[in-house]
Amino acid sequence: MATIGVKAARESYRRGDTSVPLSEQTIGDALRAAAAADPDRRAVVEGAPGDAPHRTLTYAELLGRAEAVARALLGRFRPGEHVAVWSGNSLEWIELEYGAALAGLVLVTANPAYQAAELRHVLRQSRSAGLFHVESHRGNPMADIVAGIREDLPDLREVVDLAGFDAFVAGGDPELALPSVRPDDRVQIQYTSGTTGFPKGVLLRHHGMLENARLTLRRMGAGPDDVCVWTMPLFHTAGCGLGVLGTLTAGATLVYLTVFDPALQLALIESERATISGGVPTMLIAVLAHPDLATRDTSTLRCVFSGGSPVPEEVAREVERRTGGRMSIVFGTTETSPIITATAPDDPDDVRVGTLGSPLPHTEVKIADPVTDEPVPVGTVGELCARGYLVMEGYYARPEATADVLDAAGWYHTGDLASMDAAGRLRVEGRIKDMIIRGGENIYPREIEELLQGHPGVAEVAVVGCPDPHWGETVAAFVRPAGETAPTPAELHAFCRAHLAAFKTPASWHLVDVMPVTASGKIRKNVLRERLTTGTDAAGG
């Protein structure tokens, strides 16, 4: 256990427990170990709507399938190359994650809500040599989008429709030897929105993702007898990291939802006798509001996790009261693989639902003075910074962006304002950046503003977060029109939807004659936010 001196106890700095060493495994090592330990235990169950039997793999079957996928991949790609997956949650997605890891490839995860410009950027910036995709997802015509942008992607050699994934896997050489893979090798590029322009690719390693998932699930008390009904999308680290790799390291059973639906989640909790489930706060709110909660048996739940955006204490308490599970609230970022701190189901009541918990093992956290970068006194607000095995290698091919958040001492600067109490437990107090968190999705205004600035009817635009009881925040756009005829909200909405995912598209539009600005000419977004929260925005939209 880390020793905390008197001086350290007065400063906002903590290092998590180091009494148990980190493992030196790759994802493939962990999969082989789980298959050897309990080959017949259910590893993965597909939780899809409808009455069809759920596709299921034991740990032995999952290993065999993953190795076959790896050999098929190596027939077309070289170790170290980047291969993208663009799909909703599916068994093929998980098989591809494991297969790429065994083949020494880097998996690029793409949000299935992306539109053409967003997908083009991710594939081009990551220099992806391959793309695996589905025909469509929730009305998004993905095959058509891929066909429309492929000529713009000179690095993209192979495109595979996941409807033909079995044939692709069958084409692999069963005698092909798999490469040697090391724990520090790159394993994924996860894209996260930046403060300027398009998303940045976060480089994650086997060791970081695997150990972070292991330690997070251990904080939840997970073990081989657990059944985890997982709602999070696989393109997020909370899905392919905590869900897929976390259950692997615990030797538990993963039951993943192909699409989030509170009725489906509740049905699976009952039918699979789930012990762990959860979701971002908006998901939990949807579960609490669903009539099936009163009739479904959730008595097997012992842990309900949440994070991704602030978890209201009243929501956490209501979840515990009505499901019987005890909360584990997690906090992190994609850049930290992703979890930095978490509460445990056996923490005291006020800690469990009222804080973000303490740092995970082998994780250093400080609340830093933004000017001096030194830890601030306990109870003082500063910038939350993290250091350790969990921190990303950097942003792919973006050294300047990396240097903006990773300092010479190895600290990752999250941009979040937080405080730490004397026991090392954290509370987030706000954000340095203007990031909007809508239902667990991180949205940065600059990307939306730059797009709208290109509309001929827009002279000036500012995008801010608007508090919302369901989503946490929604996107609001203030627009100063160009010319005498202002564009309508419907026109602006359609313009955004042609280029942006739905969750990034502003939910409300506010026309203004003049923007409030500082003496140096910068738009005062705090004034615009106040107009939304106080109801003084007369322009409306």
C-alpha positions as CSV (number, residue, x, y, z in Angstrom):
1,M,0.0,0.0,0.0
2,A,1.3,3.5,-0.8
3,T,2.5,5.4,2.2
4,I,1.0,8.9,2.7
5,G,2.9,11.4,4.8
6,V,1.6,14.3,6.6
7,K,2.5,16.8,3.9
8,A,1.0,14.6,1.2
9,A,-2.2,14.2,3.2
10,R,-2.6,18.0,3.1
11,E,-2.1,18.1,-0.7
12,S,-4.4,16.9,-3.4
13,Y,-2.2,14.0,-4.5
14,R,-2.8,10.2,-4.2
15,R,-1.3,7.1,-5.6
16,G,-3.4,4.0,-5.7
17,D,-2.5,0.7,-4.0
18,T,0.7,-0.9,-5.4
19,S,0.8,-3.9,-3.1
20,V,-0.3,-6.3,-5.9
21,P,1.9,-6.0,-9.0
22,L,0.5,-5.4,-12.5
23,S,0.5,-8.4,-14.8
24,E,2.6,-8.4,-17.9
25,Q,0.0,-9.9,-20.2
26,T,-1.2,-9.1,-23.7
27,I,-4.9,-9.4,-24.5
28,G,-4.1,-12.7,-26.2
29,D,-2.3,-13.9,-23.1
30,A,-5.3,-13.1,-21.0
31,L,-7.7,-14.9,-23.4
32,R,-5.5,-18.0,-23.5
33,A,-5.3,-18.0,-19.7
34,A,-9.1,-17.7,-19.3
35,A,-9.7,-20.5,-21.8
36,A,-7.3,-22.8,-20.0
37,A,-8.8,-22.0,-16.6
38,D,-12.4,-22.7,-17.5
39,P,-12.9,-23.6,-21.2
40,D,-16.6,-24.5,-20.9
41,R,-17.7,-21.3,-19.1
42,R,-19.8,-19.0,-21.1
43,A,-17.6,-16.1,-22.2
44,V,-19.9,-14.0,-24.5
45,V,-23.6,-13.9,-24.9
46,E,-25.3,-11.7,-27.5
47,G,-28.3,-9.9,-26.1
48,A,-30.4,-9.0,-29.1
49,P,-34.1,-8.0,-29.2
50,G,-36.6,-10.7,-30.2
51,D,-37.1,-14.4,-29.4
52,A,-34.3,-15.8,-31.4
53,P,-31.7,-17.9,-29.5
54,H,-28.8,-15.8,-28.2
55,R,-25.5,-16.4,-29.9
56,T,-23.1,-17.7,-27.3
57,L,-19.4,-18.6,-27.1
58,T,-17.6,-20.4,-24.3
59,Y,-14.0,-19.3,-23.5
60,A,-12.6,-22.3,-25.5
61,E,-14.8,-21.4,-28.5
62,L,-13.9,-17.7,-28.2
63,L,-10.2,-18.5,-28.2
64,G,-10.6,-20.7,-31.2
65,R,-12.6,-18.2,-33.1
66,A,-10.3,-15.3,-32.2
67,E,-7.3,-17.3,-33.5
68,A,-9.1,-18.0,-36.7
69,V,-9.9,-14.4,-37.2
70,A,-6.3,-13.4,-36.5
71,R,-5.1,-15.8,-39.2
72,A,-7.6,-14.5,-41.7
73,L,-6.5,-10.9,-40.9
74,L,-2.8,-11.8,-41.4
75,G,-3.7,-13.1,-44.8
76,R,-4.4,-9.5,-45.8
77,F,-2.6,-7.3,-43.3
78,R,0.8,-7.0,-41.7
79,P,1.3,-6.8,-37.9
80,G,1.3,-3.1,-36.9
81,E,-1.1,-2.0,-39.6
82,H,-4.4,-0.2,-38.7
83,V,-7.7,-1.9,-39.4
84,A,-11.0,-0.1,-38.7
85,V,-14.4,-1.4,-37.5
86,W,-17.6,0.6,-38.2
87,S,-20.6,-1.2,-36.7
88,G,-23.0,-1.4,-33.8
89,N,-22.5,-4.0,-31.1
90,S,-22.2,-7.5,-32.5
91,L,-20.4,-10.8,-31.9
92,E,-18.4,-10.1,-35.0
93,W,-17.1,-6.8,-33.5
94,I,-15.9,-8.7,-30.4
95,E,-14.3,-11.4,-32.5
96,L,-12.5,-8.8,-34.5
97,E,-11.3,-7.1,-31.4
98,Y,-9.7,-10.3,-30.1
99,G,-8.5,-11.4,-33.6
100,A,-6.7,-8.0,-34.3
101,A,-5.0,-8.2,-30.9
102,L,-3.7,-11.7,-31.5
103,A,-2.6,-10.7,-35.0
104,G,-0.6,-7.7,-33.7
105,L,-2.9,-5.2,-35.6
106,V,-4.2,-1.9,-34.3
107,L,-8.0,-1.7,-34.2
108,V,-9.4,1.7,-35.1
109,T,-12.9,2.0,-33.6
110,A,-15.4,4.3,-35.4
111,N,-18.7,5.5,-34.1
112,P,-21.6,4.0,-36.2
113,A,-23.4,7.4,-36.1
114,Y,-20.6,9.1,-38.1
115,Q,-21.5,10.7,-41.4
116,A,-19.3,10.8,-44.5
117,A,-17.0,13.6,-43.5
118,E,-16.4,12.2,-40.0
119,L,-15.7,8.7,-41.2
120,R,-13.4,10.0,-44.0
121,H,-11.4,11.9,-41.5
122,V,-11.0,8.9,-39.1
123,L,-10.0,6.5,-41.8
124,R,-7.6,9.0,-43.5
125,Q,-6.0,10.3,-40.3
126,S,-5.5,6.8,-38.9
127,R,-4.1,5.5,-42.3
128,S,-6.4,2.5,-42.0
129,A,-5.5,-0.3,-44.4
130,G,-8.8,-2.1,-43.8
131,L,-12.4,-1.4,-42.9
132,F,-15.0,-3.8,-41.6
133,H,-18.5,-2.4,-41.6
134,V,-22.2,-3.3,-41.6
135,E,-24.8,-2.4,-44.3
136,S,-26.6,0.1,-42.0
137,H,-27.1,1.0,-38.3
138,R,-30.2,2.8,-36.9
139,G,-31.0,4.2,-40.3
140,N,-27.4,5.3,-41.1
141,P,-26.7,4.0,-44.7
142,M,-23.2,2.9,-43.9
143,A,-22.5,0.8,-47.0
144,D,-23.5,3.8,-49.2
145,I,-21.3,6.1,-47.2
146,V,-18.3,3.8,-47.6
147,A,-18.9,3.5,-51.3
148,G,-19.1,7.3,-51.6
149,I,-15.7,8.0,-49.8
150,R,-13.6,5.1,-50.7
151,E,-11.8,6.8,-53.6
152,D,-10.7,9.5,-51.2
153,L,-8.8,7.0,-49.0
154,P,-5.6,5.9,-50.8
155,D,-4.4,3.8,-47.8
156,L,-7.6,1.7,-47.6
157,R,-6.8,-1.6,-49.4
158,E,-9.5,-3.9,-48.0
159,V,-13.2,-3.3,-47.3
160,V,-15.2,-6.2,-45.8
161,D,-19.0,-6.2,-45.1
162,L,-19.5,-7.9,-41.8
163,A,-22.4,-9.8,-43.3
164,G,-19.7,-11.9,-45.0
165,F,-17.5,-12.2,-42.0
166,D,-17.8,-16.0,-41.7
167,A,-16.6,-16.4,-45.2
168,F,-13.7,-13.9,-44.6
169,V,-12.6,-16.0,-41.5
170,A,-12.9,-19.3,-43.4
171,G,-10.5,-17.9,-46.0
172,G,-7.6,-17.8,-43.4
173,D,-4.7,-20.3,-43.4
174,P,-5.3,-22.6,-40.4
175,E,-1.5,-23.4,-40.3
176,L,-0.3,-19.8,-40.2
177,A,1.7,-19.0,-37.1
178,L,0.6,-16.0,-35.1
179,P,3.1,-13.3,-34.4
180,S,4.8,-12.5,-31.1
181,V,2.9,-9.6,-29.4
182,R,4.2,-7.6,-26.4
183,P,2.3,-5.9,-23.6
184,D,3.6,-2.4,-24.7
185,D,2.5,-2.9,-28.3
186,R,-0.3,-0.6,-29.6
187,V,-3.7,-2.3,-29.8
188,Q,-6.3,0.4,-30.5
189,I,-6.9,3.9,-31.8
190,Q,-10.0,5.4,-30.2
191,Y,-11.2,8.7,-31.6
192,T,-12.2,11.4,-29.2
193,S,-13.3,14.9,-30.2
194,G,-10.8,17.7,-30.0
195,T,-11.2,21.3,-29.1
196,T,-10.4,22.3,-32.6
197,G,-11.3,20.6,-35.9
198,F,-12.0,16.9,-36.1
199,P,-11.5,14.1,-33.6
200,K,-8.0,13.0,-32.4
201,G,-6.9,9.3,-32.4
202,V,-5.9,8.1,-28.9
203,L,-3.2,5.5,-29.0
204,L,-3.8,2.7,-26.5
205,R,-1.6,-0.3,-25.6
206,H,-2.4,-3.9,-24.7
207,H,-1.0,-3.4,-21.1
208,G,-2.9,-0.2,-20.5
209,M,-6.3,-1.4,-21.7
210,L,-6.1,-4.8,-20.1
211,E,-4.9,-3.8,-16.7
212,N,-7.3,-0.9,-16.5
213,A,-10.2,-3.2,-17.3
214,R,-8.9,-5.7,-14.8
215,L,-8.5,-3.2,-11.9
216,T,-11.9,-1.5,-12.6
217,L,-13.8,-4.8,-12.6
218,R,-11.9,-5.8,-9.5
219,R,-13.0,-2.5,-7.8
220,M,-16.6,-3.7,-8.6
221,G,-15.8,-7.0,-7.0
222,A,-16.2,-9.0,-10.2
223,G,-15.1,-12.7,-10.4
224,P,-15.8,-15.9,-12.4
225,D,-19.3,-16.4,-11.1
226,D,-20.5,-13.0,-12.3
227,V,-22.8,-12.3,-15.2
228,C,-22.4,-8.8,-16.6
229,V,-25.2,-7.3,-18.7
230,W,-23.3,-4.6,-20.6
231,T,-25.1,-1.7,-22.3
232,M,-22.1,0.4,-23.5
233,P,-21.2,0.7,-27.2
234,L,-18.2,-1.3,-28.2
235,F,-16.6,1.6,-30.0
236,H,-16.1,3.2,-26.6
237,T,-13.4,2.1,-24.2
238,A,-16.3,1.5,-21.7
239,G,-17.5,-1.2,-24.1
240,C,-14.6,-2.9,-25.7
241,G,-12.3,-2.1,-22.7
242,L,-14.3,-2.4,-19.5
243,G,-17.0,-4.7,-20.9
244,V,-15.1,-7.1,-23.1
245,L,-11.6,-7.1,-21.4
246,G,-12.9,-6.5,-17.9
247,T,-15.1,-9.6,-17.9
248,L,-12.2,-11.6,-19.6
249,T,-9.8,-10.7,-16.8
250,A,-12.4,-11.7,-14.2
251,G,-13.3,-14.9,-16.0
252,A,-16.9,-13.7,-15.9
253,T,-19.7,-13.9,-18.5
254,L,-20.3,-10.9,-20.8
255,V,-23.9,-10.4,-22.0
256,Y,-23.8,-7.4,-24.3
257,L,-26.7,-5.5,-25.7
258,T,-26.7,-5.1,-29.5
259,V,-28.7,-1.9,-29.0
260,F,-29.6,-0.1,-25.9
261,D,-33.2,-0.5,-24.8
262,P,-34.2,-0.4,-21.2
263,A,-36.8,-3.1,-21.7
264,L,-34.1,-5.4,-23.2
265,Q,-31.7,-4.6,-20.4
266,L,-34.2,-5.5,-17.8
267,A,-35.2,-8.6,-19.6
268,L,-31.6,-9.8,-19.8
269,I,-30.9,-9.0,-16.1
270,E,-33.8,-11.3,-15.3
271,S,-33.2,-14.1,-17.8
272,E,-29.4,-14.2,-17.4
273,R,-29.5,-13.7,-13.6
274,A,-27.2,-10.8,-14.0
275,T,-25.0,-9.7,-11.0
276,I,-23.5,-6.6,-12.7
277,S,-25.1,-4.1,-15.0
278,G,-25.4,-0.3,-15.5
279,G,-24.8,2.4,-18.1
280,V,-24.4,6.1,-18.4
281,P,-26.8,8.3,-16.3
282,T,-29.3,8.7,-19.2
283,M,-29.5,4.9,-19.6
284,L,-30.2,4.5,-15.8
285,I,-32.8,7.3,-16.0
286,A,-34.5,5.4,-18.9
287,V,-34.5,2.2,-16.8
288,L,-36.0,4.0,-13.8
289,A,-38.8,5.4,-16.0
290,H,-39.6,2.1,-17.8
291,P,-42.7,0.2,-16.6
292,D,-41.0,-3.2,-16.8
293,L,-38.8,-2.3,-13.8
294,A,-41.8,-2.9,-11.5
295,T,-42.3,-6.5,-12.9
296,R,-38.8,-7.7,-13.8
297,D,-36.7,-9.6,-11.2
298,T,-33.5,-7.7,-10.5
299,S,-32.8,-9.4,-7.2
300,T,-29.5,-11.0,-8.5
301,L,-27.9,-7.5,-9.1
302,R,-25.2,-6.7,-6.6
303,C,-23.5,-3.9,-8.6
304,V,-24.7,-1.2,-10.9
305,F,-22.0,0.9,-12.5
306,S,-22.3,4.4,-14.0
307,G,-20.1,7.2,-15.4
308,G,-19.4,9.0,-18.7
309,S,-21.1,12.1,-17.3
310,P,-22.0,13.3,-13.8
311,V,-24.2,10.9,-12.0
312,P,-26.9,12.8,-10.0
313,E,-26.9,11.6,-6.4
314,E,-30.7,11.3,-6.4
315,V,-30.5,9.0,-9.5
316,A,-27.9,6.8,-7.9
317,R,-30.0,6.4,-4.7
318,E,-33.1,5.7,-6.7
319,V,-31.3,3.0,-8.7
320,E,-30.1,1.3,-5.6
321,R,-33.6,1.5,-4.0
322,R,-35.4,0.1,-7.0
323,T,-33.0,-2.5,-8.4
324,G,-31.3,-3.7,-5.2
325,G,-27.8,-3.3,-6.7
326,R,-25.2,-1.1,-5.1
327,M,-23.6,1.7,-7.2
328,S,-20.0,1.8,-8.5
329,I,-19.5,5.2,-10.0
330,V,-16.5,5.5,-12.3
331,F,-14.6,8.5,-13.8
332,G,-12.1,8.6,-16.6
333,T,-11.3,9.6,-20.1
334,T,-10.4,7.7,-23.3
335,E,-6.9,8.9,-22.9
336,T,-6.6,7.0,-19.6
337,S,-7.8,3.6,-21.0
338,P,-10.3,4.8,-19.5
339,I,-10.8,4.7,-15.7
340,I,-8.9,6.9,-13.2
341,T,-11.1,6.6,-10.1
342,A,-14.1,4.5,-9.0
343,T,-16.3,3.8,-6.0
344,A,-16.8,0.3,-4.8
345,P,-20.2,-1.4,-4.0
346,D,-19.1,-1.9,-0.4
347,D,-18.0,1.8,0.1
348,P,-19.9,3.8,2.7
349,D,-23.2,5.2,1.5
350,D,-22.0,8.8,1.1
351,V,-18.9,7.8,-0.7
352,R,-20.5,5.3,-3.0
353,V,-23.2,7.6,-4.4
354,G,-21.8,11.1,-3.6
355,T,-18.2,10.9,-4.9
356,L,-16.1,9.6,-7.8
357,G,-14.2,7.4,-5.4
358,S,-10.4,7.1,-5.1
359,P,-7.7,6.3,-7.6
360,L,-7.5,2.7,-9.0
361,P,-4.3,0.8,-8.0
362,H,-1.1,1.9,-9.7
363,T,-2.7,5.2,-10.6
364,E,-1.4,8.6,-9.5
365,V,-3.8,11.5,-9.3
366,K,-3.2,15.1,-8.4
367,I,-5.4,18.2,-8.4
368,A,-3.0,20.8,-9.8
369,D,-2.9,24.5,-9.8
370,P,-3.3,25.5,-13.5
371,V,-0.5,28.0,-13.2
372,T,2.2,26.3,-11.1
373,D,1.2,22.7,-11.9
374,E,1.7,21.8,-8.2
375,P,-0.9,19.9,-6.1
376,V,-3.3,22.3,-4.5
377,P,-4.4,21.9,-0.8
378,V,-7.0,19.3,0.0
379,G,-10.5,20.6,-0.7
380,T,-9.3,23.1,-3.3
381,V,-10.5,23.1,-6.9
382,G,-7.8,22.6,-9.6
383,E,-7.2,20.6,-12.7
384,L,-7.4,16.8,-12.4
385,C,-4.2,15.1,-13.7
386,A,-3.4,11.4,-13.9
387,R,-0.2,9.4,-14.4
388,G,0.7,5.7,-14.7
389,Y,0.4,2.7,-16.9
390,L,-3.1,3.7,-18.0
391,V,-2.1,6.9,-19.8
392,M,-2.2,6.8,-23.6
393,E,1.0,6.8,-25.7
394,G,-0.3,9.9,-27.3
395,Y,-2.5,11.1,-30.1
396,Y,-1.7,9.4,-33.4
397,A,0.4,11.6,-35.7
398,R,-0.5,14.6,-33.6
399,P,2.6,15.5,-31.6
400,E,1.6,19.0,-30.8
401,A,-1.8,18.0,-29.5
402,T,-0.1,15.3,-27.4
403,A,2.3,17.9,-25.9
404,D,-0.7,20.0,-25.0
405,V,-2.0,17.4,-22.6
406,L,1.0,15.2,-21.7
407,D,3.7,16.9,-19.8
408,A,7.4,16.0,-19.5
409,A,6.8,14.3,-16.1
410,G,4.2,11.9,-17.6
411,W,1.1,13.6,-16.2
412,Y,-2.0,13.6,-18.4
413,H,-4.0,16.9,-18.0
414,T,-7.7,16.1,-18.3
415,G,-9.0,19.6,-18.5
416,D,-11.5,18.8,-15.8
417,L,-11.8,20.9,-12.6
418,A,-12.0,18.7,-9.5
419,S,-11.3,18.6,-5.8
420,M,-10.0,15.9,-3.5
421,D,-10.8,15.3,0.1
422,A,-8.4,14.2,2.8
423,A,-9.1,10.5,2.1
424,G,-8.2,10.9,-1.5
425,R,-11.8,10.8,-2.9
426,L,-12.6,13.0,-5.8
427,R,-15.4,15.2,-7.0
428,V,-15.6,16.9,-10.4
429,E,-16.5,20.6,-10.1
430,G,-16.6,21.6,-13.7
431,R,-14.6,21.7,-16.9
432,I,-11.8,23.9,-18.1
433,K,-12.7,23.3,-21.7
434,D,-16.1,23.9,-23.2
435,M,-16.8,20.2,-23.7
436,I,-20.5,19.3,-23.7
437,I,-21.4,15.8,-22.3
438,R,-24.7,14.6,-23.7
439,G,-25.7,11.2,-22.4
440,G,-22.1,10.1,-22.0
441,E,-21.0,11.4,-25.4
442,N,-18.3,14.0,-25.4
443,I,-19.0,16.9,-27.8
444,Y,-16.7,19.8,-28.6
445,P,-18.3,23.0,-29.9
446,R,-15.5,24.0,-32.2
447,E,-16.3,21.2,-34.7
448,I,-20.0,22.3,-34.9
449,E,-19.1,26.0,-35.0
450,E,-16.7,25.5,-37.9
451,L,-19.3,23.6,-39.9
452,L,-22.1,26.2,-39.3
453,Q,-19.7,29.0,-40.1
454,G,-19.7,27.6,-43.6
455,H,-23.5,28.0,-44.0
456,P,-24.2,31.1,-46.2
457,G,-26.9,32.3,-43.8
458,V,-24.6,32.3,-40.8
459,A,-22.5,35.3,-39.9
460,E,-21.4,34.2,-36.5
461,V,-22.1,31.2,-34.3
462,A,-21.4,30.0,-30.8
463,V,-22.2,26.5,-29.5
464,V,-22.7,25.9,-25.7
465,G,-24.1,23.2,-23.5
466,C,-27.7,23.6,-22.2
467,P,-28.5,21.8,-18.9
468,D,-31.0,19.0,-19.5
469,P,-32.6,16.7,-16.9
470,H,-32.5,13.6,-19.1
471,W,-29.3,14.0,-21.2
472,G,-27.2,15.9,-18.7
473,E,-26.6,18.5,-21.4
474,T,-27.9,19.2,-24.9
475,V,-26.3,21.2,-27.6
476,A,-27.5,24.8,-28.1
477,A,-26.4,27.1,-31.0
478,F,-26.5,30.9,-31.0
479,V,-26.5,32.2,-34.5
480,R,-26.1,35.8,-35.8
481,P,-27.6,35.7,-39.3
482,A,-25.9,36.9,-42.4
483,G,-28.2,39.2,-44.5
484,E,-31.8,40.2,-43.9
485,T,-33.3,36.7,-44.1
486,A,-32.3,34.5,-41.3
487,P,-32.0,30.7,-41.9
488,T,-34.7,28.7,-40.2
489,P,-33.9,26.2,-37.4
490,A,-35.1,23.4,-39.7
491,E,-32.7,24.5,-42.4
492,L,-29.8,24.7,-39.9
493,H,-30.7,21.3,-38.4
494,A,-30.8,19.7,-41.9
495,F,-27.4,21.3,-42.7
496,C,-25.8,19.8,-39.6
497,R,-27.3,16.4,-40.0
498,A,-25.9,16.1,-43.5
499,H,-22.4,16.4,-42.0
500,L,-22.6,15.4,-38.3
501,A,-23.8,12.6,-36.1
502,A,-27.2,13.2,-34.6
503,F,-25.9,13.5,-31.0
504,K,-23.7,16.5,-32.1
505,T,-26.5,18.3,-33.9
506,P,-27.9,21.3,-31.9
507,A,-31.2,20.6,-30.2
508,S,-32.1,24.3,-29.9
509,W,-31.4,27.3,-32.0
510,H,-31.2,30.9,-30.9
511,L,-31.0,33.8,-33.3
512,V,-29.2,36.9,-32.0
513,D,-28.6,40.4,-33.4
514,V,-25.2,40.7,-31.6
515,M,-22.9,38.3,-29.7
516,P,-21.7,39.3,-26.2
517,V,-18.0,39.7,-26.5
518,T,-15.0,40.5,-24.3
519,A,-12.8,43.5,-24.7
520,S,-10.5,41.4,-26.9
521,G,-13.4,40.3,-29.1
522,K,-13.9,36.8,-27.8
523,I,-17.5,35.5,-27.5
524,R,-18.6,35.3,-23.9
525,K,-20.0,31.8,-23.8
526,N,-20.7,32.1,-20.1
527,V,-23.2,34.9,-20.9
528,L,-24.9,32.7,-23.4
529,R,-25.1,29.8,-21.0
530,E,-26.7,32.2,-18.4
531,R,-29.4,33.1,-20.9
532,L,-30.3,29.5,-21.3
533,T,-30.3,28.7,-17.6
534,T,-32.2,31.9,-16.5
535,G,-34.6,31.9,-19.4
536,T,-33.6,35.3,-20.5
537,D,-33.0,34.3,-24.1
538,A,-35.7,36.2,-25.8
539,A,-34.7,35.1,-29.3
540,G,-35.6,31.5,-28.7
541,G,-35.4,28.8,-31.4
